[in-house]
Amino acid sequence: MVRLVRAGPRALSMAAEVVRAGGLLIYPTDTVYGLGCDPLNEQAVQRVFEVKGRAGKPFPILASSLEEARRIAIFNDLALRLASAFWPGPLTLVLPKKPTLPSVATCGLPSVGVRVPGHAFTLELIDACGGLLVGTSANRTGHPPPRTVEEALRELGQLVDLAIDGGPAPLGQPSTVLSLVGPRPVVVRVGSLPLGRLEAFLGLKLS
């Protein structure tokens, strides 16, 4: 049976233990509740695919800092500017991946979505778990992303090892996703970060 714990120091130590052992956890972020594991553990990542009922679509990775994100992704000047302007926050950047990240997490693609979330507890949690966590939403594929731990538990409760209750997710919708792997920035998903803020920053109309 899944263990449920309130966000706090005890949750951090329990989560670190679960992640080190290759387990899965439900945890709060600034956007929605996440389903996480060590992204460098191929067996754990494969289990996330099975729990979500998902295949062929890569998982985003949450990092505790820009430095941690640079362990798995290649940042050009534009990516560094965007990260400096919008992180921590609800912007996921799709960037070329480094060989340090197993290809199972990206479904063999040469790119990875990375983000530093704007949530104090989540940053502590990711740091306690090694600096990186799989950051997919804690729901079955095709279902709405959960805003509360109760919604996440109804979806996945018996399929994970630990759930952390941090109250309702402040933003309540997924991050905005911007791909920088092509010749110009491309919006993959409009989410919590308004498109207008990105366009104003970049000085161009996004598609």
N, C-alpha and C positions, 0 to 999 in steps of 0.2 A: 504493500500500500504506500502511496506517495506521502512523503513527509511535508507538512505545511508549517512555515515559520514566518514570523513578522520580520520585515527589513530591519537590520541592526547588526551589531558586531557578531552575534551568534550565527546569524544567517550568512555572513561573510565567510566564517570559518567552515560552516557546513557545506556551502557552495564550493569552496576551494577543494574540499575533500572529495566531493562528488565529481567535479570536473577532472581532477587528477586521476581518479579511478576510471575515467571514461564514461561517466554517467551523464544524464540529461537533466536540465533544470528549466523551470518556468520562472521568469523574473520580470520585474517592472522596468520600463524605460520611459523616456519622455514622450514617445509616440504611442505605442501599444505594448502589450505584454509580449515578451520574447520567449522563444524556445532555444536554449543554448547548450553548447558543449565546446570542448577544445577543438578549434578548427584544424589543428595539426594532427589530431587523432583520427585516422581514416575510418576506423571501426565505429567510433562515436558519431562521426558525420553521417555514415551510412545508416546508422540507427535513426538519426533525425529524418532522413528521407523516408524511412519506413513508417515512422510515427505520423508524419504529415500526409502520407499517401501521395508522395510527390516524386516525379522522375523528370530528368532532363532540364530542370530549371535551377540555376545556381543559387546558393545562399549568400546573403550579405554577411559581412564580418564587422562586428563592433570592436572598436579599439579604445583603450583608456586614454590615449594621447596620439598626437600626430606622429611622434617617434615610434610608437608601437605599430601604427598603421603602415609606416614605411618599412617595417620588417617583411610585409607581404605584398606591397604594391609599389609601383614606380610612379613617383610624382614629378611631373614637369612643372615649369614655372606657373602656369595657369592653375594647376591643381593645388599648388602651395598657396597661391593667392586666395583661392576659394576656401581652402581649409582654414586659413588664417581669418577670413571674414565670417564664415558661417559655422565653424566648429568651436566649442561643442554646440550641437544643434541638429535639426531634422533634415540635413542634406546628406544623401549618399552619393559618393563619387565612384563611377565605374572607371577603373584604371588598369593598365597592364599589370599582370600579377608577376610576382617573383617566384622562383622555383621553391622557395621555402614553404609555400602553401601547397599542400597536396591537391592534385587536380580533381580529386573526388568532390571537393567543396564547390568547384566551379564547373562541374560536369564536363571537364576537359577543355573548357574555353580558356583562352590566354589572358582573360581579364577577370577582375574581382570588384565587387561593390564594397566600399569601406566607409565607415562613419564613426565619429566620436559623438556619442549622445549627450544631450544637454540635461543630464539628470545626475545629481550629486551621488546618490546611492549607487546608481548603475555604474558610474565611473569607479567607485570604490570596489564594487563587485568584480568588474572586469579586471581591475588591477590585482585583486586577490586571487583571481583564477588564471593569472599568467599574462595579462595584458591584452588578450584577444578572446572573443567569444563569437560563436555563430549567432547571428542576430535575426533569424527568421521569426515571423509572428507565430504565436503559440496557438495555432488552429489547424484543423484539417484543411488541405488544399481546396480552395473554392468556397470556404466558409468565411464569414466576416472576421477580421482580426479582433482579438479581445481587448477590452479597455480595462478589465479588472481581473484579479486572480481567480475569482469565482467563475467568470466566463471561460477563462483558460482551462480551469480544472474540469469544467463540463465537457470541454472538447478533448482533453488529453490526459486527464487526471490519473488514470491507471497505467499510463504508458511512460511516465517520467519518474525520476528518483527524488526530486525535491522541487517544491514550489515556494516562492517567496512573495509575500503579500506586502506591497509597498503602497497600497491605496490605488485609486483610479489613475490611469495614465493621463498626465496633464493635457496633452494635445489631442489624444483620442483618434488619431489617424496616422497612417504610415508616413515615412519620410518622403520627401521629393528626391527623385533619382536622376542624376545628370551623368551622361556618358561622355568621357573625354578620350575615348580610344580612336575616334575617327578624325578627319581633317578639321571638324568644327564641333562644338558642344551640341549634344542632342539630348532632349528631355525624354527619359524613359517612362517616368511616372510623375504626375503632379500630386503632391501630398501636402504635408504640414507647412512646408516653406513655400510661400506664394511665388508664382512664376515671375511676377512683376519685380520682386526684389532681386532675383537672379538676373533678369534682363537689364535692370538699372545698373547692377554691378558690372556686368559684362559689356554693356553698351551695345547690345545687339538683340534682335528678335529671335527667340528660340522656337524650335519646331519639335 
